[in-house]
Amino acid sequence: MGEWLVRAWETGVFDERERAVVAGRSAGRTLGEVGAALGLSRERARQIQNQARKRLTEMADIVQDGWRETIRTAGAVPAAPREAFAAALGVVDHLALNELLSAAGLNAPQTWAGPLRGWWSVDPGALGGALCRLVDAAPFRGDELGRAAAEAGLPADLPLAELLTHSESRLALSPDGHWVRRKARGRDAAYLWLLEAGRPCQPKELLAPMAATTVAAVREALRRDDRFRQIRPEGTWSLTEWTHLRASPYATAVEAMIAVVTKSGPLSRAQLFARVMELHPVTPWRLTQCLISDQLGETPDGLIDLVSRGARPLEEEEPAQPDSMAVEGDVLGARIPVTRDVLRGSGINVHTWLTWRLGLRQAPMSRTFATAGEHPPLIVRRHTSSAQLSSLRRQALELEVVDGCVLAVVLRLDDDTARVGHGCAPDACPARRARVAAPPAVNV
């Protein structure tokens, strides 16, 4: 009885065209491709397939009671291979079985690689959902793939390696053999590295596993991911789940200094620095920088207290004007070297003289300059230990500058407007040299 499907296929029940159409569809070819190979239209190929399917279902109704229910029961999983349905029906696995599976309402499961040929399911979207759960479980080590797949509800005999190495796969294999999310591979690699190290790491230790080029890029990536936290003041990075680590409760030295003054009242510099360094150990130079915070000041008797309690804000001495900046009347100019960080859109560190000249004597403070067109405003910010310009990426792209070029930033202090131009000398411009060296375009 189990061979009735094969006998029907081989004993003339189906003509040559019906067998050719069914075989072509079983091999994954489209109706248009099958029809073209046989000199038929797509519609005619569809009619022939439906004709063969109707004849098969009529035969199955005679030979095997309840075959539809059996097929649907076996297909109530994210994906099952055709041989599983043959075993459930007690028939020989044969390509004609595909037509019975379609007649019972089953379809090929959908994946990021398209339909999974040779596999069937009552719910063609269930496999995609299980794959999404696998992605959500990432990252995981290479030897944990089987466990993670089982927990996501994926069949044990699924061709998982083929799916995961497909160009549309949301997972990727890292150089050290672990599975990471394709769009977060650097951060996922850092997570697994820290997990294996079992200790906080300096950013430079994560350069290789993250395939990053700079320590700044490592910090920027980890800062955007709540799985990581920075251990201050050491500057190391750990996993948020490591709750056993003892870390300073203060994100910055300024926070620690304000907390100490708030609780203890006015203190001398020496007393303040000593107490802060017990809670948040940093260098005295860094603590001196923190004193220019707009929340801290000096009392008439020379103690450090809160401005909100009447202390006079402290100002550091005016720094020397750098050669890269100039001022004439109400116009201030600055030459900004173009780096990868500038082209990527990061904030740009500048000399603190700029913020001093703009009247930003305490920190944090900022001043905004309007720009022409649809560009966002240019913002100059002063922090306790640095000064920064907002991103110039859009202007850099429009001016077609490259790494090594110079941008000229002109700030008008009378109306708070800004203009950004190309500041390279014509004979020393990397962008100009690159264009001259580039081969001419060939029209085909």
C-alpha positions in Angstrom: 0.0 0.0 0.0 2.8 2.3 0.8 4.0 2.2 -2.9 0.8 3.3 -4.5 2.1 6.9 -5.1 5.2 5.6 -7.0 3.2 3.0 -9.0 0.7 5.7 -10.0 3.5 7.9 -11.2 5.2 5.2 -13.2 2.3 3.2 -14.7 0.8 5.8 -17.1 -1.7 7.5 -14.8 0.1 10.8 -15.6 1.2 11.7 -19.0 4.7 13.0 -19.9 3.8 16.7 -19.7 2.2 16.3 -16.2 5.2 14.5 -14.9 7.5 17.1 -16.4 5.5 20.0 -14.8 5.3 18.3 -11.4 9.0 17.4 -11.5 10.0 21.0 -12.5 7.9 22.5 -9.7 9.4 20.1 -7.2 12.9 21.2 -8.2 12.0 24.8 -7.3 11.5 26.2 -10.8 8.7 28.8 -11.4 5.7 28.1 -13.5 7.1 30.5 -16.1 10.4 28.6 -16.2 8.6 25.2 -16.4 6.3 26.4 -19.2 9.2 27.9 -21.2 11.1 24.6 -21.0 8.1 22.7 -22.4 7.0 25.4 -24.9 3.9 26.3 -22.8 2.6 29.5 -21.3 2.7 30.0 -17.6 -1.0 29.7 -17.3 -1.0 26.4 -19.2 1.7 25.0 -17.0 -0.4 26.0 -13.9 -3.5 24.2 -15.4 -1.5 21.1 -16.0 -0.1 21.1 -12.4 -3.6 21.6 -11.0 -4.9 18.8 -13.2 -2.2 16.4 -11.9 -2.8 17.5 -8.3 -6.5 16.8 -8.6 -5.9 13.4 -9.9 -3.5 12.6 -7.1 -5.9 13.8 -4.4 -8.7 11.7 -5.9 -6.4 8.6 -5.7 -5.4 9.4 -2.2 -9.0 9.7 -1.1 -9.6 6.2 -2.4 -6.4 4.6 -1.1 -5.9 6.3 2.3 -8.5 7.7 4.6 -7.7 10.8 6.6 -4.6 11.6 4.7 -5.2 15.4 4.9 -5.5 15.3 8.7 -2.4 13.2 9.0 -0.4 15.7 6.8 -1.7 18.7 8.7 -0.8 17.1 12.1 2.7 16.4 10.9 3.0 19.9 9.5 2.0 21.7 12.7 5.6 22.6 13.4 7.8 25.5 12.1 9.2 23.2 9.4 9.3 19.5 8.5 11.1 17.7 5.6 9.1 15.9 3.0 10.4 12.5 4.2 8.7 13.2 7.6 5.3 13.4 5.8 6.0 10.2 3.8 6.7 8.4 7.1 3.5 9.8 8.7 1.5 8.6 5.7 3.3 5.3 5.4 4.2 5.9 1.7 7.5 6.0 -0.2 9.0 9.5 -0.3 8.5 10.8 -3.8 8.3 14.1 -5.5 4.6 13.7 -6.3 4.0 13.9 -2.5 4.6 17.7 -2.9 1.2 18.0 -4.7 -0.6 16.2 -1.8 1.1 18.5 0.7 0.0 21.6 -1.3 -3.6 20.1 -1.6 -3.7 19.8 2.2 -2.9 23.5 2.6 0.8 23.3 3.5 3.4 25.7 2.1 7.2 26.1 2.1 8.4 27.8 5.3 9.6 31.4 4.8 13.1 32.4 5.8 15.4 35.4 5.2 16.8 33.3 2.4 13.3 32.9 0.8 11.2 29.8 0.8 12.9 26.7 2.2 12.6 24.2 -0.6 12.0 20.6 0.5 10.4 21.6 3.8 6.7 22.2 4.6 4.5 23.7 7.3 0.9 24.5 8.0 2.1 28.0 9.1 4.8 29.1 6.7 5.7 32.1 8.9 6.5 30.1 12.0 10.0 29.2 10.9 10.8 32.9 10.4 9.6 33.6 13.9 11.8 30.9 15.3 14.8 32.3 13.4 14.0 35.8 14.9 14.1 34.2 18.4 17.5 32.8 17.6 18.7 36.2 16.5 17.3 37.7 19.7 19.3 35.1 21.7 22.6 36.2 20.0 25.4 36.6 20.6 26.5 33.1 21.6 29.6 30.9 21.2 29.9 28.6 18.2 29.5 25.5 20.3 26.2 26.9 21.8 24.4 27.0 18.4 22.6 23.7 18.8 21.3 24.6 22.3 20.2 28.1 21.2 18.5 26.7 18.1 16.5 24.2 20.2 15.5 26.8 22.7 14.3 29.0 19.8 12.1 26.2 18.5 14.0 25.3 15.4 13.9 21.6 14.2 17.0 19.6 15.0 17.6 18.5 11.4 17.1 22.0 9.8 19.9 23.0 7.4 20.9 25.7 9.8 24.4 26.3 8.6 23.1 27.0 5.1 20.5 29.5 6.4 23.0 31.3 8.8 25.7 31.7 6.1 23.2 33.1 3.5 23.9 36.7 2.5 20.6 37.8 4.0 21.1 36.1 7.3 20.8 38.4 10.3 23.6 36.4 12.1 27.2 36.3 11.1 30.2 34.1 12.2 32.9 36.1 13.9 36.6 35.5 13.2 36.8 33.5 16.4 33.9 31.2 15.5 31.1 32.8 17.5 27.7 33.9 16.3 26.9 37.6 16.4 24.2 39.8 14.9 25.2 41.2 11.6 24.2 44.7 12.4 25.8 44.7 15.8 28.8 42.4 15.3 31.3 44.7 16.9 29.3 45.1 20.1 28.3 41.5 20.2 31.9 40.5 19.8 32.9 42.8 22.7 30.1 41.2 24.9 31.5 37.7 24.3 35.1 38.8 24.8 34.2 40.4 28.2 32.2 37.4 29.1 35.1 35.1 28.4 37.6 37.4 30.1 35.5 37.6 33.2 36.9 41.0 34.1 36.6 44.7 33.1 38.8 45.6 30.1 40.4 48.7 28.8 39.0 50.0 25.4 42.3 49.1 23.7 41.8 45.5 24.6 38.6 45.5 22.7 40.0 46.9 19.4 40.8 43.5 17.9 37.6 41.6 18.8 35.5 44.5 17.7 37.5 45.1 14.5 37.6 48.8 15.5 40.2 51.2 14.4 40.3 53.6 17.3 39.7 53.6 21.0 37.2 56.4 20.5 35.2 54.2 18.2 35.1 51.5 20.9 33.9 53.9 23.5 31.2 55.3 21.2 29.9 51.9 20.3 29.7 50.6 23.9 28.2 53.8 25.2 25.1 53.2 22.9 24.5 49.7 24.2 22.9 49.2 27.7 24.6 45.8 28.0 27.9 47.7 28.9 28.9 50.1 31.6 32.0 52.1 32.1 33.8 51.7 35.4 34.9 55.1 36.5 37.4 56.5 37.0 39.5 53.7 35.7 37.8 54.0 32.3 37.4 50.2 31.9 34.3 48.6 30.4 32.3 45.8 32.0 29.0 44.1 31.5 25.9 45.6 33.2 25.0 42.1 34.4 28.1 42.0 36.6 26.5 43.4 39.7 29.2 42.2 41.9 31.7 44.8 40.7 32.4 47.7 43.1 32.3 51.0 41.1 32.0 54.6 41.9 28.4 55.7 42.1 29.3 58.9 40.3 29.4 59.1 36.5 31.9 62.0 36.6 34.3 63.7 39.0 32.1 66.8 38.9 29.2 64.8 40.2 31.4 63.4 43.0 32.7 66.9 43.9 29.2 68.4 44.0 28.0 65.6 46.2 30.8 66.1 48.7 30.3 69.8 48.9 26.5 69.4 49.2 26.9 67.1 52.2 29.9 68.6 54.0 29.5 72.3 53.3 32.3 74.6 52.3 35.7 73.0 52.2 39.3 74.0 51.4 40.7 72.8 48.1 42.9 70.3 49.9 40.0 68.9 52.0 37.7 68.7 49.0 40.2 67.0 46.8 41.1 64.4 49.5 37.4 63.5 50.1 36.5 63.3 46.4 39.5 61.1 45.6 38.3 58.6 48.3 35.0 58.2 46.4 36.1 58.8 42.8 40.0 58.6 42.5 41.2 60.8 39.8 44.2 63.1 39.4 44.4 66.5 41.1 44.7 68.1 37.7 41.2 66.6 36.8 39.7 67.9 40.0 41.1 71.4 39.3 39.4 71.3 35.9 36.1 70.4 37.7 36.2 73.7 39.7 35.1 75.6 36.6 31.7 73.9 36.8 28.9 76.5 36.9 27.6 74.8 40.0 30.8 75.3 42.1 32.4 78.5 43.3 34.5 80.2 46.0 33.4 81.8 49.3 34.9 85.1 50.5 37.2 83.2 52.8 38.6 81.0 49.9 36.6 77.8 50.5 34.8 75.8 47.8 31.0 75.7 48.0 27.9 75.6 45.8 27.0 78.7 43.6 23.4 78.1 44.7 24.5 78.8 48.3 26.2 82.1 47.3 29.7 81.1 46.3 31.3 83.2 43.5 31.9 81.1 40.3 35.5 80.3 39.6 37.2 81.1 36.3 40.5 79.6 35.1 43.1 81.9 33.6 42.7 82.8 29.9 44.6 80.2 27.8 47.0 81.2 25.1 45.5 81.8 21.7 46.4 78.9 19.3 47.8 79.4 15.8 44.8 77.7 14.3 42.4 80.4 15.5 42.2 84.2 14.9 39.8 87.0 15.7 39.2 90.4 14.1 36.5 92.6 15.4 33.3 90.5 15.6 34.6 87.7 13.4 36.3 84.6 14.7 37.9 82.0 12.5 39.2 78.5 13.2 41.0 75.9 11.1 39.6 72.4 11.8 41.6 69.4 10.5 39.4 66.8 8.8 39.7 63.4 10.4 37.8 60.2 10.3 35.8 61.3 13.3 34.8 64.5 11.5 33.7 62.6 8.4 31.8 60.1 10.6 29.9 62.9 12.3 31.4 62.9 15.8 31.7 66.1 17.9 35.0 67.9 17.3 37.4 68.7 20.2 38.8 72.2 19.9 41.1 74.4 21.9 39.5 75.9 25.1 40.6 79.4 24.0 37.6 79.3 21.6 35.1 78.9 24.4 36.9 81.5 26.6 36.8 84.0 23.7 33.0 83.3 23.3 32.4 84.1 26.9 31.9 80.5 28.1 33.9 80.9 31.3 32.2 78.1 33.3 31.2 74.7 32.3 28.9 73.2 31.1 28.0 76.1 28.8 27.3 76.5 25.1 26.7 79.0 22.4 24.7 78.3 19.2 25.4 79.8 15.7 22.9 79.6 12.9 24.1 78.2 9.5 22.9 78.8 6.0 20.5 76.5 4.2 19.1 73.4 5.9 22.2 72.7 7.9 21.7 72.2 11.7 23.0 75.1 13.9 26.7 74.9 14.9 27.1 74.6 18.7 30.2 75.4 20.7 30.2 73.7 24.1 32.5 74.0 27.0 32.9 71.0 29.4 35.0 70.8 32.5 38.1 69.4 30.7 37.5 70.1 27.0 35.7 72.2 24.4 33.8 70.9 21.5 32.1 71.8 18.2 29.0 70.0 17.0 29.2 67.7 13.9 30.4 69.2 10.6 29.8 66.0 8.7 27.2 67.4 6.3 29.3 70.4 5.4 32.3 68.1 4.9 30.4 65.9 2.5 29.1 68.8 0.5 32.6 70.3 0.2 34.0 66.9 -0.8 36.9 67.1 1.6 38.8 64.0 2.7 40.9 62.8 5.6 43.8 65.3 5.9 42.0 68.3 4.5 41.1 71.4 6.5 37.8 73.1 7.1 37.6 76.9 7.7 34.9 77.8 10.3 33.9 81.5 10.5 31.8 82.6 13.5 30.2 86.1 13.5 29.8 87.2 17.1 27.5 90.1 16.3 24.6 88.0 14.9 25.6 84.5 16.0 25.9 83.1 12.5 28.5 80.6 11.2 29.9 79.7 7.8 32.0 76.6 6.9 34.3 76.5 3.9 37.2 74.4 2.4 40.3 75.7 4.1 43.0 73.9 2.2 45.7 75.7 0.2 45.1 74.7 -3.5 48.6 73.2 -3.8 48.4 71.2 -0.6 44.9 69.8 -0.7 44.5 66.0 -0.3 41.1 66.0 -2.0 42.4 67.9 -5.0 45.4 65.5 -5.3 43.1 62.5 -5.1 40.9 63.9 -7.9 43.9 64.6 -10.2 45.3 61.1 -9.6 42.0 59.3 -10.2 41.7 57.7 -13.7 39.3 59.4 -16.1 35.8 57.8 -16.3 35.2 55.7 -19.4 31.9 55.9 -21.1 30.6 52.6 -22.4 
